[in-house]
Amino acid sequence: MYARLQKADGLYQRDRAIEDYTPHAWKLATGGLLPVGFTAEQTRSVILDMDVKNLLRLIAWRRSEMVAAEGIAKAFDVPLTVLSVKHEVDSLVALCRWPDIKSAYISHKITEPRGENLKSDGHNEYDRWGQFAFDVNRLSGGLRRTFDARVAATQRDSVGVVAIQPTAIDELRFRRSSDGDNLERYSAQLADRWPVPKRALYSRPNEDAPHFTDALSNGTELTSRDRGVIGLLQATIYDEIAFRDHLLVSCNQALLVFRPTALGPRISGGVRQEISHWTQGSPRPAAVIHTVPELMLFVDEMLDSRRLSERFRRNFRQHLDIQLSGDELPEDVKEWIWENCVLASAIPSSIPGASTTDHLSREVLSRIDAHFEAACQSAIVSSLSNQFGVVDKGSGMVAHFLARDPGEALSHEFLMGVSQFLESEGEKLDEAVGTANAKLLATTQSHFDLHCSADLARLLIGTS
């Protein structure tokens, strides 16, 4: 945007802007004395100041527009969908053509693919970014085509989902110098932007726009003072990205977390914060797409760090309370179930002497048998969801979808199931959550060669 506005007759036409801003900068620096001229180095710093000031103004402008749009939507009680100019054209067409279509915000890793890009010396865009970035871009079109197929087959009897891509906006793309510490590492040179879809709303600037990668530095070396100015700009952009993405999470009807353990088992801070922000709003469905190898690597890492033990214990008791809501069991009974059933991987009725204990009647014991496995399953899924940032109140709206590999995660049949889940409401939503998470449990048990959820529970809490 700024590059376009710097062109001839633009709001920030560069030559005119420099001519107007330089006397102002001199006045600020000298306390009002008439300008006698800056050195060449000082002039470069003044121009950089002007560029950063203008960019900060554009950032504030964008925030004001988004807040105003949100206020207008609330005032008229209508949905709000924010699309960037580098989003796919077909998503906008679908939103305009089908007013009741749902929108789902895609949450995925960005820092890791960006890091791979910065280290790459590939000659083409695919080599520089790698498969994951292009898979993210393909996800939006894949979801939309599942809706198109159902419209063609059923004359429009489904709602459909449009995916909203955060990387259609890509403003924090500064390179970092490999030399020096702290401020010395800030650079004004821009790296590649996230790949733009082929059919984007965006049209590239004319050739008279400044060269993007050196738009702020003009190919010159920055002073320490200038690096501090660039650091301020980067910190401001970083904060605005969080604001923007959280607004996008809030104004969409669903959340779609795409392969959160790709490129390493660590959940990125941005993805975790977006999921946490989603749980703070009104109840909405969230789908988490995994590949089996990526998820199992993540589970292995959690087992090594023993992060699940305490959380699983709390979740198990909560879910057992739900399962046995008609039986107000005292705390000592819950402790007995934990120590004798969970830790021993045995159903209650198989514990020697359980049927003759004072605190468990035969009737209650039979019901515990029926609900014990269900409580274990629910606690396992909740505990895994917690690791992704899902707070307890949102766990019932989350479905985990497992694909064999990245290719299947983008297949028509797989995305059809994801789309139908994100459209679901009420009992259909509960059923879809149960079906997806049952596959998650079965796959995880199979990976560890276990026979039941109680065995998996013992493994996760470190007693197996």
KELOGU-979219 format. One record per residue (C-alpha): x, y, z; chain. Coordinates in steps of 0.001 Angstrom, whole numbers, plus 500000, padded with zeros to 6 digits. Example, Ala and Ser with C-alpha at 12.3 -4.5 7.8 and 13.67 -1.06 7.14 Angstrom:
<recs>
+--------+--------+--------+-------+
!     px !     py !     pz ! kette !
+--------+--------+--------+-------+
! 512300 ! 495500 ! 507800 !     A !
! 513670 ! 498940 ! 507140 !     A !
+--------+--------+--------+-------+
</recs>
This chain:
<recs>
+--------+--------+--------+-------+
!     px !     py !     pz ! kette !
+--------+--------+--------+-------+
! 500000 ! 500000 ! 500000 !     A !
! 502688 ! 502482 ! 500994 !     A !
! 504601 ! 501786 ! 497785 !     A !
! 501517 ! 502656 ! 495753 !     A !
! 500836 ! 505801 ! 497743 !     A !
! 504392 ! 507006 ! 497013 !     A !
! 503836 ! 507048 ! 493256 !     A !
! 503220 ! 510236 ! 491295 !     A !
! 500065 ! 511999 ! 492514 !     A !
! 499808 ! 509599 ! 495450 !     A !
! 499039 ! 510661 ! 499000 !     A !
! 502716 ! 510240 ! 499947 !     A !
! 504341 ! 511168 ! 496618 !     A !
! 507960 ! 510656 ! 497548 !     A !
! 509743 ! 513715 ! 496168 !     A !
! 507071 ! 516109 ! 497373 !     A !
! 506872 ! 514418 ! 500762 !     A !
! 510635 ! 514688 ! 501305 !     A !
! 510569 ! 518352 ! 500292 !     A !
! 507747 ! 519070 ! 502755 !     A !
! 509064 ! 516953 ! 505625 !     A !
! 512741 ! 518004 ! 505682 !     A !
! 512158 ! 521597 ! 506949 !     A !
! 509792 ! 520201 ! 509574 !     A !
! 512446 ! 517750 ! 510770 !     A !
! 515046 ! 520551 ! 510907 !     A !
! 512722 ! 522692 ! 512979 !     A !
! 512173 ! 519860 ! 515456 !     A !
! 515905 ! 519197 ! 515695 !     A !
! 517078 ! 522822 ! 516090 !     A !
! 514250 ! 524435 ! 518013 !     A !
! 512953 ! 526572 ! 515171 !     A !
! 516141 ! 527884 ! 513532 !     A !
! 516117 ! 528318 ! 509785 !     A !
! 517383 ! 525221 ! 507966 !     A !
! 521015 ! 525288 ! 506899 !     A !
! 521012 ! 521730 ! 505607 !     A !
! 521547 ! 518172 ! 506777 !     A !
! 524528 ! 516003 ! 506008 !     A !
! 523932 ! 513136 ! 503572 !     A !
! 523708 ! 510645 ! 506458 !     A !
! 521303 ! 512873 ! 508368 !     A !
! 519148 ! 513293 ! 505280 !     A !
! 518830 ! 509516 ! 504941 !     A !
! 517791 ! 509314 ! 508595 !     A !
! 515210 ! 512071 ! 508121 !     A !
! 513734 ! 510276 ! 505108 !     A !
! 513590 ! 507034 ! 507097 !     A !
! 511813 ! 508885 ! 509923 !     A !
! 509280 ! 510155 ! 507401 !     A !
! 508701 ! 506675 ! 505987 !     A !
! 508232 ! 505141 ! 509430 !     A !
! 505905 ! 507968 ! 510500 !     A !
! 503759 ! 507410 ! 507424 !     A !
! 503685 ! 503640 ! 507935 !     A !
! 502647 ! 504064 ! 511572 !     A !
! 499880 ! 506368 ! 510383 !     A !
! 498673 ! 503705 ! 507924 !     A !
! 498712 ! 501093 ! 510684 !     A !
! 496598 ! 503349 ! 512905 !     A !
! 494322 ! 504041 ! 509942 !     A !
! 493783 ! 500324 ! 509374 !     A !
! 492971 ! 499706 ! 513034 !     A !
! 490431 ! 502535 ! 513006 !     A !
! 488763 ! 501079 ! 509920 !     A !
! 488532 ! 497603 ! 511456 !     A !
! 487115 ! 498904 ! 514726 !     A !
! 484603 ! 501055 ! 512824 !     A !
! 483579 ! 498097 ! 510648 !     A !
! 483058 ! 495951 ! 513736 !     A !
! 480927 ! 498670 ! 515338 !     A !
! 478791 ! 499095 ! 512213 !     A !
! 478234 ! 495325 ! 511956 !     A !
! 477147 ! 495133 ! 515593 !     A !
! 474853 ! 498146 ! 515217 !     A !
! 473023 ! 496513 ! 512304 !     A !
! 473319 ! 492979 ! 513744 !     A !
! 474926 ! 491595 ! 510594 !     A !
! 477972 ! 489320 ! 510118 !     A !
! 481380 ! 490904 ! 509619 !     A !
! 483962 ! 489311 ! 507349 !     A !
! 487314 ! 491029 ! 506764 !     A !
! 489170 ! 490146 ! 503577 !     A !
! 492583 ! 491490 ! 502625 !     A !
! 493345 ! 492550 ! 499079 !     A !
! 495586 ! 489500 ! 498595 !     A !
! 492802 ! 487054 ! 499469 !     A !
! 491317 ! 484763 ! 496829 !     A !
! 488699 ! 486315 ! 494544 !     A !
! 486525 ! 483203 ! 494751 !     A !
! 486098 ! 483595 ! 498523 !     A !
! 484638 ! 487076 ! 498036 !     A !
! 482373 ! 485771 ! 495269 !     A !
! 481071 ! 483008 ! 497548 !     A !
! 480413 ! 485444 ! 500404 !     A !
! 478461 ! 487762 ! 498085 !     A !
! 476554 ! 484986 ! 496333 !     A !
! 475592 ! 482999 ! 499447 !     A !
! 474900 ! 485450 ! 502313 !     A !
! 474360 ! 482654 ! 504856 !     A !
! 477667 ! 480907 ! 504101 !     A !
! 479880 ! 480527 ! 507179 !     A !
! 483425 ! 481838 ! 507481 !     A !
! 486225 ! 480024 ! 509303 !     A !
! 489503 ! 481637 ! 510336 !     A !
! 492570 ! 479535 ! 509483 !     A !
! 495097 ! 479413 ! 512328 !     A !
! 498482 ! 477984 ! 511396 !     A !
! 502191 ! 478372 ! 511966 !     A !
! 503765 ! 481375 ! 510258 !     A !
! 507082 ! 481986 ! 512046 !     A !
! 508499 ! 478543 ! 511185 !     A !
! 507786 ! 478725 ! 507424 !     A !
! 509107 ! 482284 ! 507474 !     A !
! 512304 ! 481068 ! 509125 !     A !
! 512731 ! 478387 ! 506471 !     A !
! 512231 ! 481022 ! 503791 !     A !
! 514848 ! 483348 ! 505285 !     A !
! 517412 ! 480531 ! 505333 !     A !
! 516648 ! 479359 ! 501804 !     A !
! 518610 ! 480299 ! 498706 !     A !
! 516152 ! 478619 ! 496327 !     A !
! 515672 ! 480054 ! 492858 !     A !
! 511881 ! 479786 ! 492744 !     A !
! 509095 ! 480600 ! 495161 !     A !
! 508262 ! 476970 ! 495935 !     A !
! 511841 ! 476115 ! 496874 !     A !
! 512124 ! 479200 ! 499080 !     A !
! 508894 ! 478551 ! 501015 !     A !
! 508476 ! 474788 ! 501034 !     A !
! 505382 ! 472608 ! 500858 !     A !
! 503618 ! 473740 ! 504044 !     A !
! 503054 ! 477354 ! 502911 !     A !
! 501497 ! 476191 ! 499653 !     A !
! 499362 ! 473617 ! 501479 !     A !
! 497944 ! 476449 ! 503610 !     A !
! 497045 ! 478367 ! 500455 !     A !
! 495400 ! 475284 ! 498920 !     A !
! 493237 ! 474753 ! 502001 !     A !
! 490921 ! 477676 ! 501272 !     A !
! 490179 ! 476571 ! 497724 !     A !
! 489758 ! 472950 ! 498795 !     A !
! 487110 ! 473842 ! 501375 !     A !
! 485251 ! 476059 ! 498932 !     A !
! 485165 ! 473305 ! 496295 !     A !
! 483469 ! 470929 ! 498747 !     A !
! 480646 ! 473456 ! 498981 !     A !
! 480529 ! 473925 ! 495203 !     A !
! 480223 ! 470157 ! 494762 !     A !
! 477300 ! 469965 ! 497196 !     A !
! 475559 ! 472903 ! 495546 !     A !
! 475846 ! 471180 ! 492173 !     A !
! 474544 ! 467895 ! 493588 !     A !
! 471746 ! 469130 ! 495849 !     A !
! 470678 ! 472500 ! 494413 !     A !
! 471955 ! 474364 ! 497455 !     A !
! 470718 ! 472627 ! 500590 !     A !
! 473873 ! 473168 ! 502651 !     A !
! 475449 ! 476181 ! 504330 !     A !
! 479099 ! 475924 ! 503254 !     A !
! 482331 ! 477371 ! 504650 !     A !
! 484707 ! 480039 ! 503352 !     A !
! 488208 ! 479984 ! 504844 !     A !
! 489748 ! 483315 ! 505890 !     A !
! 493545 ! 483362 ! 505441 !     A !
! 495598 ! 485546 ! 507814 !     A !
! 498627 ! 485328 ! 505520 !     A !
! 496754 ! 487222 ! 502810 !     A !
! 498150 ! 490118 ! 504865 !     A !
! 501896 ! 489823 ! 505414 !     A !
! 503399 ! 492964 ! 506899 !     A !
! 506073 ! 491657 ! 509306 !     A !
! 508604 ! 490470 ! 506772 !     A !
! 511814 ! 492187 ! 507825 !     A !
! 515115 ! 490418 ! 507523 !     A !
! 517455 ! 490281 ! 510509 !     A !
! 521172 ! 490907 ! 510293 !     A !
! 523337 ! 487980 ! 511358 !     A !
! 525905 ! 490354 ! 512857 !     A !
! 525757 ! 492173 ! 516165 !     A !
! 523377 ! 492022 ! 519103 !     A !
! 520098 ! 493675 ! 520065 !     A !
! 519508 ! 496834 ! 517997 !     A !
! 522331 ! 495988 ! 515616 !     A !
! 520303 ! 493053 ! 514254 !     A !
! 517383 ! 495181 ! 513031 !     A !
! 517258 ! 495536 ! 509263 !     A !
! 515145 ! 497648 ! 506916 !     A !
! 515373 ! 495098 ! 504115 !     A !
! 512197 ! 493142 ! 503398 !     A !
! 512057 ! 489392 ! 502808 !     A !
! 509702 ! 487526 ! 500458 !     A !
! 506011 ! 487880 ! 501265 !     A !
! 503869 ! 484779 ! 501873 !     A !
! 502965 ! 483328 ! 498453 !     A !
! 499971 ! 485108 ! 496894 !     A !
! 497180 ! 482882 ! 495488 !     A !
! 496929 ! 482934 ! 491698 !     A !
! 493391 ! 484372 ! 491680 !     A !
! 493807 ! 487112 ! 494279 !     A !
! 491888 ! 490360 ! 494704 !     A !
! 495280 ! 492071 ! 494537 !     A !
! 496734 ! 493454 ! 491321 !     A !
! 500433 ! 494171 ! 491321 !     A !
! 501657 ! 497820 ! 491271 !     A !
! 502936 ! 499421 ! 488123 !     A !
! 506647 ! 499404 ! 487456 !     A !
! 507047 ! 502924 ! 488801 !     A !
! 506456 ! 501722 ! 492398 !     A !
! 509604 ! 501577 ! 494562 !     A !
! 511463 ! 498288 ! 494777 !     A !
! 509831 ! 496572 ! 497749 !     A !
! 512774 ! 494828 ! 499383 !     A !
! 514777 ! 498067 ! 499754 !     A !
! 511852 ! 500481 ! 500106 !     A !
! 512998 ! 501708 ! 503534 !     A !
! 516767 ! 501466 ! 503292 !     A !
! 517299 ! 502557 ! 499673 !     A !
! 520210 ! 500139 ! 499605 !     A !
! 522278 ! 502036 ! 502190 !     A !
! 523714 ! 500864 ! 505507 !     A !
! 521673 ! 501847 ! 508561 !     A !
! 523170 ! 503689 ! 511521 !     A !
! 522521 ! 502429 ! 515055 !     A !
! 520045 ! 505260 ! 515481 !     A !
! 518161 ! 504186 ! 512319 !     A !
! 518058 ! 500582 ! 513483 !     A !
! 516295 ! 501744 ! 516622 !     A !
! 513664 ! 503488 ! 514495 !     A !
! 513187 ! 500302 ! 512457 !     A !
! 512901 ! 498346 ! 515722 !     A !
! 510065 ! 500626 ! 516839 !     A !
! 508247 ! 500029 ! 513538 !     A !
! 508654 ! 496262 ! 513787 !     A !
! 507417 ! 496190 ! 517398 !     A !
! 504349 ! 498231 ! 516431 !     A !
! 503571 ! 495930 ! 513493 !     A !
! 503982 ! 492893 ! 515751 !     A !
! 501406 ! 494261 ! 518195 !     A !
! 499018 ! 495119 ! 515371 !     A !
! 499211 ! 491606 ! 513948 !     A !
! 497930 ! 490224 ! 517249 !     A !
! 495093 ! 492783 ! 517270 !     A !
! 494186 ! 492053 ! 513661 !     A !
! 494242 ! 488281 ! 513987 !     A !
! 492217 ! 488320 ! 517211 !     A !
! 489600 ! 490503 ! 515526 !     A !
! 489480 ! 488045 ! 512630 !     A !
! 489048 ! 485161 ! 515074 !     A !
! 486208 ! 487031 ! 516789 !     A !
! 484244 ! 487970 ! 513680 !     A !
! 484259 ! 484529 ! 512022 !     A !
! 481777 ! 481785 ! 512844 !     A !
! 484335 ! 479001 ! 513173 !     A !
! 488031 ! 478313 ! 513738 !     A !
! 490128 ! 475966 ! 511613 !     A !
! 493545 ! 475079 ! 513057 !     A !
! 495685 ! 473612 ! 510287 !     A !
! 498445 ! 471155 ! 511208 !     A !
! 499597 ! 472964 ! 514385 !     A !
! 502460 ! 470503 ! 514905 !     A !
! 503856 ! 470745 ! 511373 !     A !
! 507534 ! 471682 ! 511046 !     A !
! 508197 ! 470548 ! 514626 !     A !
! 506121 ! 469454 ! 517650 !     A !
! 506070 ! 472866 ! 519327 !     A !
! 502749 ! 474752 ! 519202 !     A !
! 503529 ! 478296 ! 518085 !     A !
! 502635 ! 481125 ! 520435 !     A !
! 500464 ! 482813 ! 517807 !     A !
! 498359 ! 479689 ! 517192 !     A !
! 497966 ! 479081 ! 520924 !     A !
! 496855 ! 482691 ! 521510 !     A !
! 494348 ! 482546 ! 518654 !     A !
! 492820 ! 479345 ! 520016 !     A !
! 492670 ! 480856 ! 523496 !     A !
! 490981 ! 483977 ! 522113 !     A !
! 488453 ! 481794 ! 520270 !     A !
! 487450 ! 480089 ! 523526 !     A !
! 486713 ! 483449 ! 525150 !     A !
! 483959 ! 484327 ! 522668 !     A !
! 480531 ! 482872 ! 522067 !     A !
! 480440 ! 479066 ! 521540 !     A !
! 481583 ! 478230 ! 518009 !     A !
! 482963 ! 475047 ! 516438 !     A !
! 486685 ! 474562 ! 515967 !     A !
! 488313 ! 471912 ! 513796 !     A !
! 491956 ! 470915 ! 514271 !     A !
! 493533 ! 469153 ! 511291 !     A !
! 496493 ! 466879 ! 512029 !     A !
! 498537 ! 464396 ! 510114 !     A !
! 499134 ! 461206 ! 512080 !     A !
! 502981 ! 461436 ! 512062 !     A !
! 502910 ! 465077 ! 513225 !     A !
! 500412 ! 464433 ! 516026 !     A !
! 502175 ! 461323 ! 517302 !     A !
! 505469 ! 463214 ! 517427 !     A !
! 503698 ! 465857 ! 519496 !     A !
! 502233 ! 463238 ! 521863 !     A !
! 505659 ! 461621 ! 522239 !     A !
! 507120 ! 464996 ! 523169 !     A !
! 504381 ! 465539 ! 525785 !     A !
! 505047 ! 462123 ! 527283 !     A !
! 508733 ! 462960 ! 527625 !     A !
! 507957 ! 466245 ! 529385 !     A !
! 505197 ! 464697 ! 531585 !     A !
! 502993 ! 467737 ! 530896 !     A !
! 499740 ! 465781 ! 530865 !     A !
! 499679 ! 464122 ! 534271 !     A !
! 498128 ! 466787 ! 536503 !     A !
! 495828 ! 468162 ! 533813 !     A !
! 494520 ! 464695 ! 532961 !     A !
! 493744 ! 463952 ! 536604 !     A !
! 491591 ! 467089 ! 536843 !     A !
! 489891 ! 466453 ! 533500 !     A !
! 489139 ! 462836 ! 534373 !     A !
! 487360 ! 463799 ! 537587 !     A !
! 485357 ! 466464 ! 535804 !     A !
! 484237 ! 464077 ! 533079 !     A !
! 483466 ! 461304 ! 535556 !     A !
! 481247 ! 463780 ! 537422 !     A !
! 479420 ! 464474 ! 534167 !     A !
! 479038 ! 460798 ! 533386 !     A !
! 477726 ! 460066 ! 536887 !     A !
! 475736 ! 463262 ! 537356 !     A !
! 472894 ! 461269 ! 538931 !     A !
! 475179 ! 459781 ! 541581 !     A !
! 476660 ! 462272 ! 543995 !     A !
! 479841 ! 460391 ! 544793 !     A !
! 481916 ! 461549 ! 547745 !     A !
! 485532 ! 462547 ! 547228 !     A !
! 486892 ! 459343 ! 548749 !     A !
! 485017 ! 457313 ! 546111 !     A !
! 486502 ! 459405 ! 543302 !     A !
! 489936 ! 458893 ! 544829 !     A !
! 489268 ! 455161 ! 545007 !     A !
! 488304 ! 455108 ! 541313 !     A !
! 491428 ! 457071 ! 540410 !     A !
! 493840 ! 454895 ! 542354 !     A !
! 492270 ! 451522 ! 541632 !     A !
! 490923 ! 451993 ! 538100 !     A !
! 492891 ! 454667 ! 536266 !     A !
! 496288 ! 453902 ! 537725 !     A !
! 495711 ! 450152 ! 537516 !     A !
! 494059 ! 450311 ! 534074 !     A !
! 491082 ! 448247 ! 535218 !     A !
! 487325 ! 448758 ! 535164 !     A !
! 485807 ! 449238 ! 538637 !     A !
! 483967 ! 445909 ! 538835 !     A !
! 487190 ! 443982 ! 538176 !     A !
! 488867 ! 445334 ! 541325 !     A !
! 488907 ! 442596 ! 543996 !     A !
! 486375 ! 443354 ! 546711 !     A !
! 484860 ! 446343 ! 544892 !     A !
! 481300 ! 444972 ! 545065 !     A !
! 481507 ! 444528 ! 548837 !     A !
! 482914 ! 447927 ! 549706 !     A !
! 480830 ! 450187 ! 551876 !     A !
! 481061 ! 453147 ! 549519 !     A !
! 480001 ! 451431 ! 546246 !     A !
! 476669 ! 449724 ! 545860 !     A !
! 476271 ! 447111 ! 543119 !     A !
! 473977 ! 449471 ! 541191 !     A !
! 476421 ! 452367 ! 541334 !     A !
! 479313 ! 450066 ! 540474 !     A !
! 477586 ! 448848 ! 537302 !     A !
! 476977 ! 452402 ! 536207 !     A !
! 480603 ! 453312 ! 536883 !     A !
! 481654 ! 450416 ! 534640 !     A !
! 479470 ! 451797 ! 531863 !     A !
! 480769 ! 455352 ! 532205 !     A !
! 484392 ! 454766 ! 533141 !     A !
! 485651 ! 454255 ! 529584 !     A !
! 483691 ! 457288 ! 528358 !     A !
! 485212 ! 459453 ! 531094 !     A !
! 488708 ! 458277 ! 530153 !     A !
! 488095 ! 459047 ! 526485 !     A !
! 486720 ! 462521 ! 527176 !     A !
! 489566 ! 463344 ! 529561 !     A !
! 492196 ! 462257 ! 527044 !     A !
! 490725 ! 464418 ! 524270 !     A !
! 490286 ! 467376 ! 526628 !     A !
! 493854 ! 467050 ! 527894 !     A !
! 495235 ! 466971 ! 524358 !     A !
! 493066 ! 469958 ! 523400 !     A !
! 494340 ! 471837 ! 526449 !     A !
! 497864 ! 471492 ! 525091 !     A !
! 496760 ! 473454 ! 522018 !     A !
! 495348 ! 476299 ! 524124 !     A !
! 491713 ! 475144 ! 524386 !     A !
! 490301 ! 476037 ! 527795 !     A !
! 487923 ! 473592 ! 529440 !     A !
! 484703 ! 475409 ! 528514 !     A !
! 485525 ! 475182 ! 524807 !     A !
! 486612 ! 471535 ! 524623 !     A !
! 483129 ! 470263 ! 523737 !     A !
! 483146 ! 472302 ! 520509 !     A !
! 486516 ! 471017 ! 519249 !     A !
! 486932 ! 468136 ! 516812 !     A !
! 490324 ! 466704 ! 515879 !     A !
! 490594 ! 465391 ! 512308 !     A !
! 493432 ! 463009 ! 511476 !     A !
! 494841 ! 462501 ! 507992 !     A !
! 497431 ! 459898 ! 507062 !     A !
! 499661 ! 462505 ! 505406 !     A !
! 499607 ! 466113 ! 504115 !     A !
! 498103 ! 464983 ! 500822 !     A !
! 495069 ! 463391 ! 502456 !     A !
! 494612 ! 466478 ! 504673 !     A !
! 493800 ! 468425 ! 501495 !     A !
! 491798 ! 465721 ! 499732 !     A !
! 488202 ! 466407 ! 498713 !     A !
! 486726 ! 463659 ! 500880 !     A !
! 488685 ! 464702 ! 503980 !     A !
! 487836 ! 468403 ! 503652 !     A !
! 484199 ! 467499 ! 503011 !     A !
! 484059 ! 466035 ! 506532 !     A !
! 485777 ! 469104 ! 508009 !     A !
! 483408 ! 471465 ! 506202 !     A !
! 480296 ! 469578 ! 507280 !     A !
! 481486 ! 469676 ! 510885 !     A !
! 482113 ! 473433 ! 510813 !     A !
! 478581 ! 473948 ! 509478 !     A !
! 476992 ! 471774 ! 512179 !     A !
! 474901 ! 472964 ! 515079 !     A !
! 473210 ! 471383 ! 518091 !     A !
! 472996 ! 467585 ! 518170 !     A !
! 474703 ! 467248 ! 514787 !     A !
! 477670 ! 469176 ! 516136 !     A !
! 477927 ! 466943 ! 519220 !     A !
! 477738 ! 463843 ! 517014 !     A !
! 480423 ! 465156 ! 514660 !     A !
! 482734 ! 465995 ! 517594 !     A !
! 482276 ! 462484 ! 518985 !     A !
! 482964 ! 460778 ! 515649 !     A !
! 486107 ! 462789 ! 514901 !     A !
! 487545 ! 462424 ! 518399 !     A !
! 486822 ! 458679 ! 518486 !     A !
! 489127 ! 458335 ! 515483 !     A !
! 491724 ! 460428 ! 517303 !     A !
! 491616 ! 458018 ! 520263 !     A !
! 491667 ! 454897 ! 518107 !     A !
! 494632 ! 456158 ! 516089 !     A !
! 496575 ! 457155 ! 519205 !     A !
! 495901 ! 453785 ! 520889 !     A !
! 496981 ! 451972 ! 517738 !     A !
! 500185 ! 454017 ! 517553 !     A !
! 501163 ! 452900 ! 521072 !     A !
! 499777 ! 449367 ! 520573 !     A !
! 497217 ! 449744 ! 523392 !     A !
! 493841 ! 448071 ! 523790 !     A !
! 491632 ! 450577 ! 525602 !     A !
! 491382 ! 454210 ! 526702 !     A !
! 492322 ! 453304 ! 530277 !     A !
! 495669 ! 451961 ! 528980 !     A !
! 496192 ! 455170 ! 527034 !     A !
! 495314 ! 457217 ! 530118 !     A !
! 497997 ! 455437 ! 532135 !     A !
! 500516 ! 456100 ! 529381 !     A !
! 499678 ! 459795 ! 529188 !     A !
! 499999 ! 460321 ! 532952 !     A !
! 503241 ! 458370 ! 533116 !     A !
! 502169 ! 455268 ! 535059 !     A !
! 502315 ! 452769 ! 532212 !     A !
+--------+--------+--------+-------+
</recs>
